[in-house]
Amino acid sequence: MKRRIKLAKKYKILQLYYEGVSAESLCNDYHIAHSTLYKWITDYPRENIIRAKLKKDDIIHLPRMISHTKKIEAEIDFLHRTVTDHMSLRERMKIIDNEYGKESLHVQCDALGINRTTYLNHKYYGKNEDAWFIKREAEYTEIIKKIYEDSGHVYGAKKIAAIMKKSGKPVSEHYVRRIMAKSGLISARSSTRKDHLIVARNMREAAQSSQNFKPNAPNQVWVSDVTAVCIHGHYYHICVFIDLFSRKVVGYNVGRNGSVQLIKKAFLKAFNDRQPKSLIIHTDNGATYTSYSFNRTLLERKVKHSYSRPGVPHDNAVAETFFNSLKRESLLRDDYPRSLRDLKDRVDIYMEWYNAKRLHEHLNYVAPDVYEEQYKTK
């Protein structure tokens, strides 16, 4: 029959062990197995034995306590994920109103994810439906909806938060995202594809250096690239020239093929409109950009030509990022263009909006035209 050792005796043995008596002596004196003693040592560390009393309930079983704590944390996380996070602030406030005083207010607010000051403002200064935070949420929801509609459903939480801050309505990106989700507002640029996010991040990192070009004024460095759009099995091409200082599209052209004439026409239009004094054009190593005809055009106008490094496509990240925006925000957003004429019309509309109104993170959330005007006033 298995011998049962009383808790008081177990505590005494462990206390002797922690005071320096060897395990061998204790096992011989109290007739217990070595494995039993070492299990007790694991279950009842020195700190717990020192603090513990002889009563059974006062002895702390550390492994069991850790396991119980983890179980409680998992249960709380599950409740937040499946219930609490989907409740409105008003609903969570109402729960505390009904349970107020039954537990500590700290416990109630932490359990429901509510700032304690927010709840106290609601309790002592709010009048049910007229509470300040409810009014504020309703007001900001209308502002967010208007900015979202004005952007053509393009702007996400980050850009909307930046616009609101500039207009004297300071909000966090997280707050705007929550309001948008609650109102069913989804940015046209939203994507769940992780690979897109990785590529976009690589492009942003490369764009910071952009071949080490750091223009401090317009018309110092332009970047250019060509992309293709398939319509009814036929590929049409779009060429752009972008000022690296203001990110403005200074010239573009849409054609049936990506020929040298396509890029020359786009360049000459930009050059004649802007009349740059000392200009560098940066492009990839495509056949049209390395052609004799295009480089002769640059040479005649004393324009220097810079190329991306071989095998490093992100050197021309600014142009690549622009085409990504053009396609996601306009061309491929709802349906594909139906003809070359339709494609040209969409590109014209987008270019006008992009230069005049579209906020650019790199420009501290102003449009390219506004950024150049700010430079001129300085």
C-alpha positions as CSV (number, residue, x, y, z in Angstrom):
1,M,0.0,0.0,0.0
2,K,1.3,3.4,-1.0
3,R,2.6,5.4,2.0
4,R,1.1,8.9,2.4
5,I,3.3,11.6,3.8
6,K,1.6,14.5,5.6
7,L,2.0,18.0,4.2
8,A,3.6,19.2,7.5
9,K,6.2,16.5,7.3
10,K,6.9,17.2,3.6
11,Y,7.3,20.9,4.4
12,K,9.8,20.0,7.2
13,I,11.9,17.8,4.9
14,L,12.0,20.5,2.2
15,Q,12.9,23.2,4.8
16,L,15.8,21.0,6.0
17,Y,17.0,20.5,2.4
18,Y,16.9,24.2,1.7
19,E,18.8,24.9,4.9
20,G,21.7,22.7,3.6
21,V,21.0,19.1,4.7
22,S,22.0,16.7,1.9
23,A,19.4,14.8,-0.1
24,E,21.1,11.5,0.7
25,S,20.7,12.1,4.5
26,L,17.1,13.2,4.2
27,C,16.2,10.1,2.1
28,N,17.8,7.8,4.6
29,D,16.4,9.5,7.7
30,Y,12.8,9.7,6.5
31,H,12.8,6.6,4.4
32,I,11.8,8.2,1.1
33,A,13.0,7.6,-2.4
34,H,15.4,10.0,-4.1
35,S,12.9,10.5,-7.0
36,T,10.2,11.5,-4.5
37,L,12.4,14.1,-2.9
38,Y,13.5,15.7,-6.2
39,K,9.8,15.9,-7.4
40,W,9.0,17.8,-4.2
41,I,11.9,20.1,-4.8
42,T,10.6,20.8,-8.3
43,D,7.0,21.4,-7.2
44,Y,7.9,23.6,-4.2
45,P,10.8,26.0,-4.9
46,R,12.7,27.6,-2.1
47,E,10.8,30.9,-2.2
48,N,7.4,29.2,-1.9
49,I,8.5,27.1,1.0
50,I,9.9,30.0,2.9
51,R,6.7,32.0,2.5
52,A,4.3,29.0,3.0
53,K,2.6,28.1,6.3
54,L,1.9,24.5,7.5
55,K,-1.7,24.7,6.3
56,K,-2.3,22.9,3.0
57,D,-4.0,25.9,1.3
58,D,-1.0,28.1,1.9
59,I,1.5,25.9,0.2
60,I,2.0,27.2,-3.4
61,H,2.2,24.6,-6.2
62,L,4.1,26.6,-8.8
63,P,3.6,24.4,-11.9
64,R,-0.1,24.1,-11.2
65,M,-0.3,27.9,-10.7
66,I,1.5,28.6,-14.0
67,S,-0.8,26.2,-15.9
68,H,-3.9,27.7,-14.4
69,T,-2.6,31.3,-15.3
70,K,-2.0,30.3,-18.9
71,K,-5.5,28.7,-19.1
72,I,-7.1,31.9,-17.8
73,E,-5.1,34.1,-20.2
74,A,-6.2,31.8,-23.1
75,E,-9.8,32.1,-22.1
76,I,-9.6,35.9,-21.9
77,D,-7.9,36.1,-25.3
78,F,-10.6,33.9,-26.8
79,L,-13.4,36.1,-25.3
80,H,-11.8,39.3,-26.6
81,R,-11.2,37.8,-30.1
82,T,-14.7,36.4,-30.5
83,V,-17.0,38.7,-28.5
84,T,-15.6,41.8,-27.0
85,D,-13.7,43.1,-30.0
86,H,-16.9,42.9,-32.1
87,M,-18.9,45.0,-29.6
88,S,-19.3,48.7,-29.9
89,L,-18.0,51.0,-27.2
90,R,-21.5,51.8,-26.2
91,E,-22.4,48.2,-25.7
92,R,-19.3,47.6,-23.5
93,M,-20.1,50.7,-21.5
94,K,-23.6,49.4,-20.8
95,I,-22.2,46.2,-19.4
96,I,-20.1,48.1,-16.9
97,D,-23.1,50.3,-16.1
98,N,-25.1,47.1,-15.2
99,E,-22.2,45.5,-13.2
100,Y,-20.8,48.7,-11.6
101,G,-19.6,48.2,-8.1
102,K,-19.6,44.4,-8.2
103,E,-15.8,44.3,-8.9
104,S,-13.0,46.8,-9.1
105,L,-13.5,49.3,-11.9
106,H,-10.0,48.6,-13.0
107,V,-10.9,44.9,-13.5
108,Q,-14.1,45.7,-15.4
109,C,-12.5,48.2,-17.8
110,D,-9.4,46.0,-18.5
111,A,-11.7,43.0,-19.1
112,L,-13.7,44.9,-21.7
113,G,-10.8,46.9,-23.2
114,I,-12.1,50.3,-22.1
115,N,-9.9,53.2,-20.9
116,R,-10.9,53.9,-17.3
117,T,-10.9,57.7,-17.9
118,T,-13.2,57.2,-20.9
119,Y,-15.7,55.3,-18.8
120,L,-15.6,57.9,-15.9
121,N,-16.2,60.7,-18.5
122,H,-19.2,58.7,-19.7
123,K,-20.5,58.0,-16.2
124,Y,-20.2,61.5,-14.7
125,Y,-20.4,63.8,-17.7
126,G,-22.2,61.9,-20.4
127,K,-26.0,61.8,-20.9
128,N,-26.6,58.4,-22.4
129,E,-26.9,59.0,-26.1
130,D,-25.3,62.4,-25.8
131,A,-22.0,61.1,-24.3
132,W,-19.1,63.0,-25.8
133,F,-17.4,59.9,-27.2
134,I,-20.5,58.8,-29.0
135,K,-21.0,62.3,-30.5
136,R,-17.3,62.4,-31.5
137,E,-17.5,59.0,-33.2
138,A,-20.6,60.0,-35.2
139,E,-19.0,63.3,-36.2
140,Y,-15.7,61.7,-37.2
141,T,-17.5,58.9,-39.1
142,E,-19.1,61.5,-41.4
143,I,-15.7,63.2,-42.0
144,I,-14.1,59.9,-42.8
145,K,-16.8,59.0,-45.2
146,K,-16.5,62.3,-47.0
147,I,-12.7,62.0,-47.4
148,Y,-13.2,58.4,-48.5
149,E,-15.8,59.4,-51.1
150,D,-13.8,62.4,-52.3
151,S,-10.8,60.2,-53.0
152,G,-12.8,57.9,-55.2
153,H,-12.6,55.1,-52.5
154,V,-8.8,55.1,-52.9
155,Y,-7.5,56.4,-49.6
156,G,-7.0,54.1,-46.7
157,A,-6.8,54.7,-42.9
158,K,-3.3,56.1,-43.0
159,K,-4.0,58.9,-45.6
160,I,-7.4,59.7,-44.1
161,A,-5.8,60.1,-40.6
162,A,-3.1,62.4,-42.1
163,I,-5.8,64.6,-43.7
164,M,-7.8,64.8,-40.5
165,K,-4.8,65.8,-38.5
166,K,-4.0,68.6,-40.9
167,S,-7.6,69.9,-40.6
168,G,-7.4,70.1,-36.8
169,K,-9.1,66.7,-36.1
170,P,-6.2,64.6,-34.5
171,V,-6.9,60.9,-34.8
172,S,-4.8,57.8,-34.9
173,E,-4.6,55.5,-37.9
174,H,-6.0,52.7,-35.7
175,Y,-9.1,54.8,-34.8
176,V,-9.8,55.6,-38.5
177,R,-9.3,51.9,-39.5
178,R,-11.8,50.9,-36.9
179,I,-14.4,53.4,-38.0
180,M,-13.9,52.4,-41.7
181,A,-14.3,48.7,-40.8
182,K,-17.5,49.5,-38.8
183,S,-18.8,51.5,-41.7
184,G,-17.9,49.0,-44.4
185,L,-15.4,51.4,-46.1
186,I,-12.7,49.4,-48.0
187,S,-9.8,51.1,-49.8
188,A,-9.4,50.2,-53.5
189,R,-5.8,49.5,-52.6
190,S,-6.5,46.9,-49.9
191,S,-5.1,43.5,-50.5
192,T,-4.6,40.4,-48.4
193,R,-1.7,39.2,-50.4
194,K,1.4,39.1,-48.3
195,D,3.7,39.0,-51.3
196,H,2.3,42.3,-52.5
197,L,3.1,43.9,-49.1
198,I,6.7,42.5,-49.2
199,V,7.3,43.9,-52.7
200,A,5.8,47.2,-51.8
201,R,8.1,47.5,-48.8
202,N,11.1,46.6,-50.9
203,M,10.1,49.3,-53.4
204,R,9.7,51.9,-50.7
205,E,13.1,51.1,-49.3
206,A,14.7,51.3,-52.7
207,A,12.9,54.5,-53.5
208,Q,14.5,56.2,-50.5
209,S,17.8,56.2,-52.3
210,S,16.7,55.9,-55.9
211,Q,20.2,55.5,-57.2
212,N,21.4,58.0,-54.6
213,F,19.6,60.8,-56.4
214,K,18.5,63.5,-53.9
215,P,17.1,66.4,-55.9
216,N,16.4,69.6,-53.9
217,A,14.3,71.3,-56.6
218,P,12.1,70.4,-59.6
219,N,13.5,69.4,-63.0
220,Q,16.8,68.0,-61.7
221,V,16.0,64.3,-62.0
222,W,13.2,62.5,-63.9
223,V,12.6,58.8,-63.9
224,S,10.8,56.9,-66.6
225,D,9.4,53.5,-67.4
226,V,6.9,51.7,-69.6
227,T,4.1,49.3,-68.6
228,A,1.6,47.3,-70.6
229,V,-2.1,46.8,-70.2
230,C,-3.9,43.9,-72.0
231,I,-7.2,44.7,-73.7
232,H,-9.0,41.8,-75.5
233,G,-5.8,40.0,-76.0
234,H,-3.8,43.0,-77.3
235,Y,-1.2,44.8,-75.2
236,Y,-1.2,48.6,-75.1
237,H,1.7,50.5,-73.6
238,I,1.9,53.5,-71.2
239,C,5.1,55.5,-70.8
240,V,5.6,58.1,-68.0
241,F,8.2,60.6,-66.9
242,I,8.1,61.5,-63.2
243,D,9.9,64.4,-61.5
244,L,11.8,62.7,-58.6
245,F,11.6,65.9,-56.4
246,S,7.8,66.3,-56.5
247,R,6.7,62.9,-57.8
248,K,4.7,64.8,-60.4
249,V,4.0,63.1,-63.8
250,V,5.6,65.6,-66.1
251,G,4.9,63.7,-69.3
252,Y,3.2,60.6,-70.5
253,N,2.0,58.8,-73.6
254,V,-0.3,55.9,-74.4
255,G,0.2,53.8,-77.6
256,R,-0.3,50.5,-79.3
257,N,3.3,49.4,-78.8
258,G,6.3,50.2,-76.6
259,S,8.4,51.7,-79.3
260,V,11.1,54.4,-79.1
261,Q,8.5,56.8,-80.6
262,L,6.3,56.2,-77.6
263,I,8.9,57.3,-75.1
264,K,10.3,60.1,-77.2
265,K,6.9,61.7,-77.6
266,A,6.3,61.5,-73.8
267,F,9.8,63.0,-73.1
268,L,9.5,65.8,-75.7
269,K,6.2,66.9,-74.3
270,A,7.6,67.0,-70.8
271,F,10.8,68.8,-71.9
272,N,9.0,71.4,-73.9
273,D,6.5,72.1,-71.0
274,R,9.1,72.3,-68.2
275,Q,12.2,73.6,-70.0
276,P,14.7,72.1,-67.5
277,K,18.2,73.7,-67.4
278,S,20.2,70.8,-66.1
279,L,18.5,67.4,-66.2
280,I,19.2,63.7,-65.5
281,I,16.9,61.0,-66.9
282,H,17.0,57.7,-65.0
283,T,15.6,54.6,-66.7
284,D,16.0,50.8,-66.8
285,N,18.2,49.0,-69.4
286,G,15.3,48.3,-71.8
287,A,16.0,48.3,-75.5
288,T,13.9,51.5,-76.1
289,Y,15.8,53.5,-73.5
290,T,19.3,52.2,-74.7
291,S,18.4,52.9,-78.3
292,Y,20.5,55.3,-80.4
293,S,17.5,57.4,-81.4
294,F,16.3,58.1,-77.8
295,N,19.8,58.9,-76.5
296,R,20.5,61.2,-79.5
297,T,17.3,63.1,-78.5
298,L,18.7,63.5,-75.0
299,L,22.2,64.5,-76.2
300,E,20.8,67.2,-78.4
301,R,19.1,68.7,-75.3
302,K,22.2,68.2,-73.1
303,V,20.3,65.8,-70.9
304,K,22.3,63.1,-69.0
305,H,21.1,59.5,-69.0
306,S,21.4,57.3,-65.9
307,Y,20.6,53.6,-65.9
308,S,19.5,51.1,-63.3
309,R,22.1,48.6,-62.1
310,P,21.9,45.2,-63.9
311,G,19.8,42.8,-61.9
312,V,18.5,45.5,-59.5
313,P,15.0,46.4,-60.8
314,H,14.1,48.4,-57.6
315,D,16.6,51.1,-58.7
316,N,13.7,52.5,-60.7
317,A,11.2,51.9,-57.8
318,V,9.5,55.3,-58.1
319,A,8.2,54.6,-61.6
320,E,7.3,51.0,-60.7
321,T,5.3,52.2,-57.6
322,F,3.5,54.8,-59.7
323,F,2.3,52.1,-62.2
324,N,1.2,49.9,-59.3
325,S,-1.0,52.9,-58.1
326,L,-2.3,53.6,-61.6
327,K,-3.5,50.1,-62.1
328,R,-4.9,49.5,-58.7
329,E,-6.6,52.8,-58.3
330,S,-7.9,53.3,-61.8
331,L,-7.3,50.9,-64.7
332,L,-8.0,47.5,-63.1
333,R,-10.1,48.6,-60.3
334,D,-13.7,47.8,-61.4
335,D,-13.4,46.5,-65.0
336,Y,-10.8,46.5,-67.7
337,P,-10.7,49.3,-70.3
338,R,-12.8,48.3,-73.4
339,S,-10.6,50.0,-76.1
340,L,-7.5,52.1,-76.6
341,R,-9.7,55.2,-76.5
342,D,-11.2,54.1,-73.2
343,L,-7.7,53.4,-71.9
344,K,-6.5,56.9,-72.9
345,D,-9.5,58.6,-71.3
346,R,-8.9,56.8,-68.0
347,V,-5.2,57.6,-68.0
348,D,-5.9,61.3,-68.7
349,I,-8.4,61.5,-65.8
350,Y,-6.1,59.7,-63.5
351,M,-3.0,61.8,-64.4
352,E,-4.9,65.0,-63.7
353,W,-6.2,63.8,-60.4
354,Y,-2.8,62.3,-59.4
355,N,-0.9,65.5,-60.0
356,A,-3.5,67.9,-58.5
357,K,-5.2,66.1,-55.7
358,R,-3.7,62.7,-54.8
359,L,-1.9,62.8,-51.4
360,H,1.6,61.4,-51.4
361,E,3.2,60.0,-48.3
362,H,6.7,60.9,-49.5
363,L,5.5,64.6,-49.8
364,N,4.2,64.8,-46.3
365,Y,0.6,64.1,-47.5
366,V,0.2,66.8,-50.1
367,A,-0.3,66.5,-53.9
368,P,2.6,66.9,-56.3
369,D,1.3,70.2,-57.7
370,V,0.8,71.6,-54.2
371,Y,4.3,70.5,-53.2
372,E,5.8,72.4,-56.2
373,E,3.8,75.4,-55.3
374,Q,5.1,75.3,-51.7
375,Y,8.6,75.1,-53.1
376,K,8.1,78.2,-55.3
377,T,6.7,80.2,-52.4
378,K,9.8,79.4,-50.4
